[in-house]
Amino acid sequence: MGGGTGMICLGLKGGIGSASRILKIDGQPYTIGALVMSNFGAAGNLVIGGHHYDTGKYMSAGSLDRGSIIIILGTDIPMSERQLKRTAKRSVIALARTGSCCGNGSGDIALAFTTANQVPHYSGKDILPMKMFYDEHIDAVFEAAAEAVEEAILSSLYHGETMTGIRGKYVMGLLDFIQKYESD
């Protein structure tokens, strides 16, 4: 059993998903990647590309926006601790894009880290150089992070397979749901 096995996202089988975006910054490519464990949202609220899907239609999943998501963002963009925190906070926009309102029962976690500023274990210097992104241009990073998290959520749904769990609880995977949804 993996960490994503019992996850339910927006009424469908959730779990682990990932995605990334590449940005050109000062003529160089930089990557921001997202890894999520999706277990949030109310059944009936799924939104993909602006289209609403009633995921509560074929199962008796709860109608409250509960559960949580864990979001981990990794990047090679040189960013300060404050910038990473701001990026992590804004990545939660992806939950709204996919149909969640981050309800009362939600305990969402978003973390971000960069590999750009490597600190040596031992140094002959007391002051070390550090690069950081210019704040006035950081909106592109926020947008890329939100897009990557949105796609990672959809990836978790796409890879989630229909299953019957404990006490006979039936949870449909996205692919089976769409097939049934389109045949009706």
C-alpha positions as CSV (number, residue, x, y, z in Angstrom):
1,M,0.0,0.0,0.0
2,G,1.4,3.3,-1.0
3,G,0.8,6.7,0.6
4,G,-1.8,7.7,-2.0
5,T,-3.9,4.5,-1.8
6,G,-6.7,5.8,0.4
7,M,-6.9,9.3,-1.1
8,I,-10.1,10.7,-2.5
9,C,-10.0,14.0,-4.5
10,L,-13.2,15.8,-5.5
11,G,-15.1,12.6,-5.3
12,L,-12.8,10.5,-7.4
13,K,-9.7,8.3,-6.6
14,G,-6.9,10.7,-5.8
15,G,-3.3,10.0,-4.8
16,I,0.1,11.0,-6.1
17,G,0.6,13.3,-9.1
18,S,3.4,15.4,-10.5
19,A,4.0,18.0,-13.2
20,S,6.5,20.8,-14.1
21,R,6.9,24.0,-16.0
22,I,10.0,25.4,-17.7
23,L,10.6,29.2,-17.6
24,K,13.1,31.2,-19.6
25,I,14.8,33.6,-17.2
26,D,17.6,35.9,-18.4
27,G,17.8,33.6,-21.4
28,Q,18.3,30.4,-19.4
29,P,15.8,27.6,-18.8
30,Y,14.7,27.0,-15.2
31,T,12.3,24.4,-14.0
32,I,9.6,24.4,-11.3
33,G,8.2,21.0,-10.4
34,A,5.2,20.0,-8.3
35,L,4.5,16.8,-6.5
36,V,1.1,16.4,-4.8
37,M,-0.8,13.9,-2.7
38,S,-4.4,14.8,-3.4
39,N,-7.0,14.1,-0.8
40,F,-9.4,17.1,-0.9
41,G,-12.5,18.6,-2.2
42,A,-16.2,17.8,-2.3
43,A,-17.7,15.3,-4.7
44,G,-19.5,17.0,-7.6
45,N,-17.1,19.9,-7.9
46,L,-14.4,18.8,-10.3
47,V,-13.3,21.4,-12.9
48,I,-11.0,20.5,-15.8
49,G,-10.2,23.2,-18.3
50,G,-13.1,25.3,-17.1
51,H,-15.7,22.4,-17.6
52,H,-17.6,21.3,-14.5
53,Y,-18.0,17.6,-13.9
54,D,-20.5,16.2,-11.3
55,T,-18.3,13.5,-9.8
56,G,-21.0,12.8,-7.1
57,K,-23.3,11.5,-9.8
58,Y,-22.3,7.9,-9.7
59,M,-21.2,7.4,-6.1
60,S,-22.2,8.4,-2.6
61,A,-19.1,10.4,-1.6
62,G,-19.4,13.2,0.9
63,S,-20.5,16.6,-0.3
64,L,-18.4,18.7,2.1
65,D,-15.0,20.1,0.9
66,R,-12.8,18.1,3.3
67,G,-9.5,16.4,3.3
68,S,-6.1,17.9,2.5
69,I,-3.5,18.1,-0.1
70,I,0.3,18.1,0.3
71,I,2.1,20.1,-2.2
72,I,5.9,20.1,-2.7
73,L,7.5,22.5,-5.1
74,G,11.1,22.1,-6.2
75,T,13.0,24.5,-8.4
76,D,16.4,25.4,-9.6
77,I,15.4,29.1,-9.7
78,P,17.5,31.1,-7.3
79,M,15.0,32.3,-4.7
80,S,15.1,33.5,-1.1
81,E,13.3,31.8,1.7
82,R,10.6,34.5,1.6
83,Q,10.1,34.1,-2.1
84,L,9.8,30.3,-1.7
85,K,7.2,30.8,1.0
86,R,5.2,33.2,-1.2
87,T,5.4,30.8,-4.2
88,A,4.1,27.9,-2.0
89,K,1.2,30.0,-0.7
90,R,0.2,31.0,-4.2
91,S,0.4,27.4,-5.5
92,V,-2.9,26.7,-3.6
93,I,-4.7,28.7,-6.3
94,A,-4.6,25.3,-8.2
95,L,-7.2,23.9,-5.7
96,A,-9.7,26.5,-6.8
97,R,-9.0,25.9,-10.4
98,T,-9.8,22.2,-10.0
99,G,-13.0,22.9,-8.0
100,S,-12.2,23.2,-4.3
101,C,-12.9,26.1,-2.0
102,C,-10.4,24.9,0.6
103,G,-13.3,24.1,3.0
104,N,-13.3,24.2,6.8
105,G,-12.1,20.6,7.1
106,S,-9.1,21.3,4.9
107,G,-5.6,21.0,6.2
108,D,-3.5,21.9,3.1
109,I,0.3,21.9,3.2
110,A,2.5,23.6,0.6
111,L,6.3,23.6,0.8
112,A,8.9,24.9,-1.6
113,F,12.6,24.5,-2.0
114,T,15.4,25.5,-4.4
115,T,18.6,23.8,-5.4
116,A,20.1,27.0,-6.7
117,N,22.0,28.2,-3.7
118,Q,24.1,25.4,-2.5
119,V,25.8,25.9,0.9
120,P,29.0,24.0,1.3
121,H,29.4,21.8,4.4
122,Y,32.8,23.3,5.0
123,S,33.9,26.7,3.9
124,G,37.0,28.8,4.4
125,K,34.8,31.9,4.1
126,D,32.5,33.4,6.6
127,I,30.2,35.1,4.1
128,L,28.8,33.1,1.2
129,P,27.3,34.4,-2.1
130,M,23.6,33.9,-2.7
131,K,21.5,34.6,-5.7
132,M,17.8,35.5,-5.6
133,F,15.1,36.3,-8.1
134,Y,14.1,39.9,-8.7
135,D,10.7,40.4,-7.0
136,E,9.2,42.7,-9.6
137,H,9.3,39.8,-12.1
138,I,8.2,37.0,-9.8
139,D,4.6,36.8,-11.1
140,A,5.8,34.4,-13.9
141,V,7.1,32.0,-11.2
142,F,3.8,32.2,-9.2
143,E,1.9,31.4,-12.4
144,A,4.1,28.5,-13.4
145,A,3.8,27.1,-9.8
146,A,0.0,27.3,-9.9
147,E,-0.1,25.7,-13.3
148,A,2.2,22.9,-12.3
149,V,0.2,22.1,-9.2
150,E,-3.1,22.1,-11.1
151,E,-1.6,19.7,-13.6
152,A,-0.2,17.5,-10.8
153,I,-3.7,17.3,-9.2
154,L,-5.1,16.3,-12.6
155,S,-2.2,13.8,-13.0
156,S,-3.1,12.2,-9.6
157,L,-6.7,11.8,-10.8
158,Y,-5.7,10.5,-14.2
159,H,-3.5,7.8,-12.6
160,G,-6.0,6.9,-9.8
161,E,-7.6,3.6,-10.6
162,T,-11.2,2.7,-9.6
163,M,-11.1,0.7,-6.4
164,T,-13.2,-0.8,-3.7
165,G,-11.7,-0.1,-0.3
166,I,-12.4,-0.8,3.3
167,R,-16.0,-1.7,4.2
168,G,-16.9,-1.9,0.5
169,K,-16.3,1.8,-0.2
170,Y,-16.3,2.3,-4.0
171,V,-14.3,5.1,-5.5
172,M,-14.2,5.7,-9.2
173,G,-11.0,6.6,-11.1
174,L,-11.1,9.6,-13.4
175,L,-10.8,7.6,-16.6
176,D,-13.7,5.3,-15.7
177,F,-15.7,8.3,-14.6
178,I,-15.3,10.2,-17.9
179,Q,-16.1,7.1,-19.9
180,K,-19.3,6.6,-17.9
181,Y,-20.1,10.3,-17.9
182,E,-19.7,10.6,-21.7
183,S,-21.8,7.5,-22.4
184,D,-24.8,8.9,-20.4
